[in-house]
């Protein structure tokens, strides 16, 4: 996919209308499940890559090192499955389009449908940057152009109280390192979502829905070279980062810190996909 330098990454097209899906029916929600009973030794994960310029990167190595088998689909070059049968987990990566950019990217509706179905069915799910925005929009949240402007470059997010007992976030440090590169933002979480991490500029940095569907506003899958390429493509957006944010030394150091923090997180996600959680009553919100 060819990127235009004037566009923003992860919701860089600043649309007048916000995203707020209303099709998610929480009365159909189930607890986290695995399509097979018991522990799955090699969980099969569907990876949706909405944009060729935001690949799985080191996250792919972390997931496979933890025992997962990955099936990567890059729409529209590759068709998306119509069912999640046979998958034990779902990961949706970032991209340059907005979460509601269905005119230019009509397949986004199918991505949102798959994310909504995974959440309803209790399939462990992880949405990253645009993927997190799509998850929020698919389940009744709201995504809009960020009023505080683009959030770009390395940064820290702060864990919320609920994160300390979360199966994926509990072992993260108080303020984990992340990479930011987005213009749109999640301005309202879906009903029933639990906020797990915040930042001063945009509070909805990470959330959990139905015990095992996770969305994060930031990136953990990047490399120094990839972030530098994004900065080169979008100089106006990159100009909002701190001085020196895109030097080779800075990006190398930051990504080493990100790997130290988020590699174990990826392993915990694979474990979640491998081991179905026991049933727990979920408070439902009628919308």
DOBAKE-843617 format. One line per 10 residues: number of its first residue (from 0); their letters; for each residue x, y, z of N, C-alpha, C. Coordinates in steps of 0.2 Angstrom, whole numbers, plus 5000, padded with zeros to 4 digits. Example, Ala and Ser with C-alpha at 12.3 -4.5 7.8 and 13.67 -1.06 7.14 Angstrom:
2
0	AS	5066/4972/5039/5062/4978/5039/5066/4984/5039  5064/4989/5035/5068/4995/5036/5064/5000/5039 .
***
This chain:
287
0	XXXXXXXXXX	5004/4994/5000/5000/5000/5000/5004/5006/5000  5003/5011/4995/5007/5017/4995/5004/5022/5000  5008/5025/5004/5006/5030/5009/5008/5037/5006  5003/5041/5008/5004/5048/5006/5007/5052/5012  5012/5056/5011/5016/5059/5016/5012/5063/5021  5006/5066/5018/5002/5071/5022/4998/5067/5027  4997/5061/5026/4992/5057/5030/4995/5055/5037  4991/5054/5042/4993/5052/5049/4992/5044/5049  4996/5042/5054/4996/5034/5055/4991/5033/5060  4988/5027/5059/4983/5025/5064/4977/5030/5065 .
10	XXXXXXXXXX	4974/5031/5060/4968/5036/5060/4971/5042/5058  4975/5042/5052/4978/5049/5050/4973/5053/5046  4968/5050/5043/4963/5054/5039/4958/5057/5044  4958/5063/5045/4954/5066/5050/4947/5067/5048  4942/5062/5049/4936/5063/5046/4931/5067/5051  4926/5070/5047/4922/5074/5051/4917/5070/5056  4916/5064/5054/4911/5060/5058/4915/5055/5062  4913/5054/5068/4916/5049/5073/4914/5042/5072  4917/5037/5075/4915/5030/5074/4912/5028/5081  4906/5025/5081/4903/5023/5087/4898/5017/5085 .
20	XXXXXXXXXX	4900/5011/5085/4896/5006/5082/4891/5004/5087  4885/5002/5085/4879/5001/5089/4877/4994/5088  4880/4990/5084/4878/4983/5083/4880/4978/5088  4884/4980/5093/4886/4975/5097/4881/4973/5103  4879/4967/5103/4874/4965/5108/4877/4961/5114  4877/4965/5119/4881/4962/5125/4877/4956/5128  4870/4955/5126/4866/4950/5129/4869/4943/5126  4873/4944/5120/4875/4937/5117/4882/4936/5120  4885/4940/5125/4892/4939/5127/4893/4932/5131  4898/4929/5130/4900/4923/5134/4906/4924/5137 .
30	XXXXXXXXXX	4908/4919/5141/4915/4920/5144/4920/4918/5140  4927/4919/5142/4932/4917/5137/4932/4909/5136  4933/4908/5130/4933/4900/5128/4938/4899/5124  4939/4892/5123/4944/4889/5118/4939/4885/5113  4940/4885/5107/4936/4881/5103/4937/4873/5104  4942/4871/5108/4943/4864/5110/4943/4864/5118  4941/4859/5121/4941/4858/5128/4948/4857/5130  4950/4859/5136/4956/4858/5139/4961/4863/5136  4968/4861/5138/4973/4865/5136/4975/4864/5128  4976/4869/5124/4978/4868/5117/4986/4869/5117 .
40	XXXXXXXXXX	4990/4864/5115/4997/4865/5115/5000/4870/5110  4997/4870/5104/4999/4875/5099/4993/4879/5097  4991/4885/5101/4986/4888/5099/4987/4892/5092  4981/4892/5088/4982/4895/5081/4979/4902/5081  4982/4907/5079/4980/4914/5080/4979/4917/5073  4974/4920/5072/4972/4924/5066/4975/4931/5067  4980/4933/5063/4983/4939/5063/4980/4943/5057  4976/4949/5059/4974/4953/5053/4979/4959/5053  4982/4960/5047/4986/4966/5046/4983/4971/5041  4980/4976/5043/4976/4980/5039/4980/4984/5034 .
50	XXXXXXXXXX	4987/4985/5035/4991/4989/5031/4998/4986/5030  5000/4986/5024/5006/4982/5023/5012/4986/5026  5012/4992/5028/5017/4996/5031/5017/4995/5039  5013/4991/5041/5013/4990/5049/5013/4982/5050  5018/4979/5049/5019/4971/5049/5019/4969/5056  5019/4963/5057/5019/4960/5064/5025/4961/5068  5031/4961/5064/5037/4963/5067/5039/4958/5072  5043/4961/5077/5045/4956/5083/5040/4953/5087  5034/4956/5087/5028/4953/5090/5027/4946/5087  5028/4945/5081/5027/4938/5078/5032/4933/5081 .
60	XXXXXXXXXX	5038/4935/5082/5043/4931/5085/5041/4929/5092  5039/4934/5096/5037/4933/5103/5031/4928/5103  5026/4929/5099/5021/4924/5099/5022/4917/5097  5026/4916/5092/5028/4910/5090/5033/4906/5095  5038/4911/5098/5042/4908/5103/5038/4905/5109  5032/4908/5110/5028/4906/5116/5024/4900/5114  5024/4898/5107/5021/4892/5105/5015/4892/5101  5014/4898/5098/5008/4900/5094/5009/4898/5087  5004/4896/5083/5005/4896/5076/5001/4901/5073  5004/4905/5068/5001/4911/5066/4998/4911/5059 .
70	XXXXXXXXXX	4992/4913/5057/4990/4914/5051/4988/4921/5049  4993/4924/5045/4992/4931/5044/4988/4933/5038  4983/4937/5038/4979/4940/5032/4980/4947/5032  4981/4949/5026/4982/4956/5024/4977/4959/5019  4971/4961/5022/4966/4963/5017/4968/4970/5013  4966/4971/5007/4962/4967/5003/4966/4962/4999  4972/4962/5000/4976/4957/4996/4974/4950/4997  4973/4948/5003/4971/4942/5005/4964/4942/5009  4960/4938/5007/4953/4938/5010/4953/4936/5017  4948/4939/5021/4947/4937/5028/4943/4931/5029 .
80	XXXXXXXXXX	4944/4927/5034/4939/4922/5035/4932/4924/5037  4927/4920/5035/4921/4922/5037/4919/4919/5044  4923/4915/5046/4922/4912/5053/4928/4912/5057  4928/4912/5063/4934/4911/5068/4935/4904/5070  4931/4899/5068/4931/4892/5070/4938/4890/5068  4941/4886/5073/4948/4884/5072/4953/4888/5074  4952/4894/5076/4957/4899/5079/4956/4899/5087  4961/4900/5090/4961/4900/5097/4962/4908/5100  4964/4912/5095/4965/4919/5097/4965/4923/5090  4964/4930/5091/4964/4935/5086/4968/4941/5088 .
90	XXXXXXXXXX	4972/4943/5083/4976/4949/5084/4975/4954/5078  4973/4960/5079/4972/4965/5074/4978/4970/5075  4982/4971/5069/4987/4976/5070/4985/4983/5068  4990/4988/5067/4988/4995/5066/4988/4996/5058  4987/5002/5056/4986/5004/5049/4985/5012/5049  4986/5014/5043/4986/5021/5041/4979/5024/5041  4974/5020/5040/4967/5022/5039/4963/5024/5045  4958/5027/5045/4954/5028/5051/4949/5022/5052  4947/5021/5058/4943/5015/5060/4936/5015/5056  4934/5020/5053/4927/5021/5050/4928/5022/5042 .
100	XXXXXXXXXX	4934/5021/5040/4936/5023/5033/4933/5018/5028  4927/5016/5028/4924/5011/5024/4924/5012/5017  4923/5019/5015/4923/5020/5008/4929/5018/5004  4935/5020/5007/4941/5018/5004/4943/5011/5005  4941/5009/5011/4943/5002/5013/4937/4998/5015  4932/4996/5011/4926/4993/5013/4927/4986/5017  4933/4983/5017/4934/4977/5021/4934/4979/5028  4935/4985/5030/4935/4987/5037/4929/4984/5041  4923/4984/5038/4917/4982/5041/4918/4975/5043  4921/4971/5039/4922/4964/5040/4927/4963/5046 .
110	XXXXXXXXXX	4932/4967/5046/4936/4967/5052/4933/4968/5059  4929/4974/5058/4925/4975/5065/4920/4970/5066  4917/4967/5061/4912/4961/5063/4916/4955/5066  4922/4954/5064/4926/4948/5067/4928/4950/5074  4930/4956/5075/4932/4958/5082/4926/4958/5086  4920/4960/5084/4914/4960/5088/4912/4952/5090  4913/4948/5085/4911/4941/5086/4916/4938/5091  4922/4939/5090/4927/4937/5094/4926/4939/5102  4924/4945/5103/4922/4947/5109/4916/4944/5112  4911/4943/5108/4905/4940/5110/4906/4933/5112 .
120	XXXXXXXXXX	4910/4929/5108/4911/4922/5109/4917/4921/5114  4920/4926/5117/4925/4925/5122/4932/4922/5119  4933/4924/5113/4939/4922/5110/4945/4927/5112  4950/4925/5115/4956/4930/5116/4958/4934/5110  4958/4940/5112/4958/4945/5106/4963/4951/5108  4967/4953/5104/4972/4959/5105/4972/4964/5099  4969/4970/5100/4969/4975/5095/4975/4980/5097  4979/4982/5092/4985/4986/5093/4984/4992/5088  4984/4998/5092/4983/5005/5089/4977/5005/5084  4977/5005/5078/4971/5005/5074/4967/4999/5076 .
130	XXXXXXXXXX	4970/4993/5077/4966/4987/5079/4962/4988/5086  4965/4992/5090/4962/4994/5097/4956/4998/5095  4957/5003/5091/4951/5007/5089/4946/5004/5085  4948/4999/5081/4942/4995/5078/4939/4991/5083  4942/4988/5088/4939/4984/5093/4934/4988/5097  4936/4994/5099/4932/4999/5102/4926/5000/5098  4927/5002/5092/4921/5004/5088/4916/4998/5087  4919/4992/5086/4915/4986/5084/4911/4984/5090  4912/4986/5096/4909/4984/5102/4905/4990/5106  4904/4995/5102/4900/5001/5105/4904/5007/5108 .
140	XXXXXXXXXX	4911/5007/5107/4914/5013/5109/4914/5018/5104  4919/5023/5105/4919/5029/5100/4926/5031/5099  4927/5032/5092/4934/5034/5090/4933/5040/5086  4937/5045/5088/4937/5052/5084/4944/5055/5083  4944/5060/5079/4951/5063/5078/4953/5066/5085  4959/5065/5087/4961/5067/5094/4961/5075/5094  4958/5077/5099/4958/5084/5100/4964/5087/5103  4968/5083/5106/4975/5086/5108/4980/5085/5103  4978/5083/5097/4983/5082/5092/4987/5075/5092  4991/5074/5087/4994/5067/5086/4998/5066/5092 .
150	XXXXXXXXXX	4998/5059/5094/5003/5057/5100/5008/5053/5096  5014/5055/5096/5019/5052/5092/5026/5051/5096  5029/5046/5095/5035/5044/5098/5035/5040/5104  5041/5038/5107/5041/5034/5113/5038/5038/5119  5035/5034/5123/5032/5037/5129/5030/5031/5134  5027/5033/5139/5025/5029/5145/5018/5029/5146  5015/5024/5147/5008/5024/5150/5008/5022/5157  5002/5024/5160/5002/5022/5167/4996/5017/5169  4998/5012/5172/4993/5006/5174/4988/5009/5178  4982/5007/5177/4976/5008/5182/4976/5003/5187 .
160	XXXXXXXXXX	4972/5004/5192/4971/4999/5198/4969/4992/5195  4964/4992/5190/4962/4986/5188/4967/4982/5184  4973/4985/5182/4978/4981/5178/4982/4977/5183  4982/4978/5190/4986/4974/5194/4984/4967/5195  4977/4966/5194/4975/4959/5194/4973/4956/5187  4975/4960/5182/4973/4957/5175/4978/4952/5173  4976/4946/5170/4981/4941/5168/4986/4943/5163  4985/4948/5159/4990/4950/5155/4994/4956/5157  4991/4961/5161/4994/4967/5163/4997/4967/5170  4995/4962/5174/4998/4963/5181/5005/4963/5182 .
170	XXXXXXXXXX	5009/4959/5178/5016/4959/5178/5020/4964/5175  5016/4969/5171/5020/4974/5168/5022/4979/5173  5027/4983/5172/5029/4989/5177/5024/4994/5177  5024/4998/5182/5019/5003/5184/5018/5008/5178  5024/5009/5174/5023/5014/5168/5027/5011/5163  5024/5006/5159/5028/5003/5154/5029/5007/5148  5035/5006/5144/5037/5009/5138/5033/5007/5132  5031/5012/5128/5027/5010/5122/5029/5015/5117  5027/5013/5111/5028/5018/5105/5021/5021/5103  5020/5027/5102/5014/5030/5100/5015/5033/5093 .
180	XXXXXXXXXX	5010/5032/5089/5010/5035/5082/5003/5035/5079  4998/5040/5082/4991/5040/5080/4989/5047/5080  4984/5048/5076/4980/5054/5076/4973/5054/5078  4970/5048/5077/4963/5047/5080/4964/5044/5087  4959/5044/5091/4959/5042/5098/4953/5039/5100  4953/5034/5105/4947/5031/5108/4944/5036/5113  4939/5039/5111/4936/5044/5116/4931/5041/5121  4928/5036/5119/4923/5033/5124/4924/5025/5123  4925/5022/5129/4926/5015/5129/4919/5011/5128  4919/5005/5126/4913/5001/5126/4910/5000/5133 .
190	XXXXXXXXXX	4903/4999/5133/4900/4998/5139/4903/4992/5142  4904/4992/5149/4907/4986/5152/4915/4985/5151  4918/4989/5148/4925/4989/5147/4929/4991/5153  4935/4988/5154/4939/4990/5160/4945/4993/5158  4946/4999/5160/4952/5003/5158/4958/5001/5162  4963/4999/5158/4969/4996/5161/4975/5001/5161  4976/5006/5156/4981/5010/5156/4979/5017/5153  4983/5022/5155/4981/5029/5153/4987/5033/5151  4987/5038/5148/4992/5043/5147/4989/5050/5148  4993/5055/5150/4990/5062/5151/4986/5065/5145 .
200	XXXXXXXXXX	4989/5064/5139/4985/5067/5133/4979/5063/5131  4979/5056/5131/4973/5052/5129/4973/5047/5134  4967/5047/5138/4967/5042/5144/4965/5035/5142  4962/5034/5137/4960/5027/5135/4965/5023/5131  4971/5022/5135/4977/5019/5131/4976/5011/5131  4973/5008/5136/4972/5001/5136/4966/4999/5139  4962/4994/5137/4956/4992/5140/4955/4984/5139  4951/4981/5143/4949/4974/5142/4941/4974/5142  4939/4970/5138/4931/4969/5137/4930/4961/5137  4925/4959/5141/4923/4952/5142/4929/4948/5144 .
210	XXXXXXXXXX	4933/4950/5148/4938/4946/5152/4944/4945/5147  4943/4944/5140/4949/4942/5136/4950/4945/5130  4946/4951/5129/4947/4955/5123/4950/4961/5125  4956/4963/5122/4961/4968/5124/4962/4973/5118  4961/4979/5120/4963/4984/5115/4968/4989/5118  4974/4991/5114/4979/4996/5116/4979/5001/5111  4980/5007/5113/4981/5013/5108/4988/5014/5105  4992/5010/5108/4999/5011/5106/5002/5005/5102  5008/5006/5100/5012/5000/5097/5017/4997/5101  5017/4990/5100/5022/4986/5104/5026/4982/5099 .
220	XXXXXXXXXX	5024/4982/5092/5026/4978/5087/5031/4981/5082  5033/4987/5084/5037/4991/5079/5045/4989/5079  5049/4992/5075/5056/4991/5075/5058/4999/5074  5065/5000/5075/5067/5007/5074/5067/5009/5067  5068/5004/5062/5067/5006/5055/5060/5008/5053  5055/5004/5056/5049/5005/5054/5046/5012/5056  5048/5014/5063/5046/5020/5065/5049/5026/5062  5055/5025/5060/5059/5030/5056/5055/5031/5049  5053/5026/5046/5050/5026/5040/5043/5030/5041  5039/5028/5046/5033/5032/5047/5034/5040/5048 .
230	XXXXXXXXXX	5040/5041/5052/5041/5048/5053/5043/5052/5046  5047/5048/5042/5049/5051/5036/5042/5052/5031  5038/5048/5032/5031/5048/5028/5027/5054/5030  5027/5055/5036/5022/5060/5039/5026/5065/5044  5030/5070/5040/5034/5074/5044/5031/5079/5048  5025/5081/5046/5021/5086/5050/5019/5083/5056  5017/5076/5056/5015/5073/5062/5021/5071/5067  5026/5069/5064/5033/5068/5067/5035/5074/5071  5034/5080/5068/5036/5086/5071/5033/5087/5078  5028/5084/5080/5025/5085/5086/5029/5081/5092 .
240	XXXXXXXXXX	5033/5076/5090/5037/5072/5095/5042/5076/5098  5045/5074/5103/5050/5077/5107/5057/5077/5103  5061/5083/5104/5067/5083/5100/5071/5077/5101  5074/5074/5095/5078/5068/5096/5074/5062/5096  5068/5062/5095/5064/5056/5096/5065/5051/5091  5068/5053/5085/5069/5048/5080/5076/5047/5078  5080/5049/5082/5087/5047/5081/5088/5039/5082  5093/5037/5078/5095/5030/5079/5096/5027/5086  5100/5031/5090/5101/5029/5096/5095/5028/5101  5091/5034/5100/5084/5034/5104/5080/5028/5102 .
250	XXXXXXXXXX	5079/5027/5096/5074/5022/5094/5077/5015/5096  5083/5014/5095/5086/5007/5097/5085/5006/5104  5087/5011/5109/5086/5010/5116/5079/5009/5118  5074/5013/5115/5067/5012/5116/5064/5005/5115  5066/5003/5109/5064/4996/5107/5067/4991/5111  5073/4992/5113/5075/4987/5118/5071/4986/5124  5069/4992/5127/5065/4993/5133/5058/4990/5131  5055/4991/5125/5049/4988/5123/5049/4981/5123  5054/4978/5120/5055/4971/5120/5055/4968/5127  5059/4971/5131/5060/4968/5138/5053/4968/5142 .
260	XXXXXXXXXX	5049/4973/5140/5042/4973/5144/5037/4969/5140  5037/4969/5134/5031/4966/5130/5032/4959/5128  5038/4957/5127/5039/4950/5125/5035/4945/5130  5036/4946/5137/5032/4942/5142/5025/4943/5141  5023/4949/5140/5016/4950/5139/5013/4946/5133  5017/4946/5127/5015/4941/5122/5014/4934/5124  5019/4932/5128/5019/4925/5130/5013/4924/5134  5011/4929/5138/5005/4928/5143/4998/4928/5138  4998/4931/5133/4993/4931/5128/4992/4924/5125  4998/4921/5123/4997/4915/5120/4995/4910/5125 .
270	XXXXXXXXXX	4997/4910/5132/4995/4906/5137/4987/4907/5138  4985/4913/5137/4977/4914/5138/4974/4910/5132  4977/4911/5126/4974/4907/5120/4974/4899/5121  4979/4897/5125/4980/4890/5126/4975/4887/5131  4974/4891/5136/4970/4888/5142/4964/4892/5143  4958/4889/5141/4952/4892/5143/4951/4894/5150  4948/4900/5151/4946/4902/5158/4940/4899/5161  4939/4898/5167/4933/4896/5170/4927/4901/5169  4921/4898/5168/4916/4903/5168/4915/4907/5174  4913/4913/5172/4912/4918/5177/4906/4923/5175 .
280	XXXXXXX	4901/4924/5179/4896/4928/5177/4898/4935/5175  4895/4938/5170/4897/4944/5167/4891/4949/5168  4892/4955/5171/4887/4960/5171/4886/4963/5164  4879/4962/5162/4878/4964/5155/4874/4971/5156  4876/4975/5151/4873/4982/5150/4869/4982/5144  4862/4983/5145/4858/4984/5140/4858/4991/5136  4859/4991/5130/4860/4997/5126/4855/4999/5122 .
***
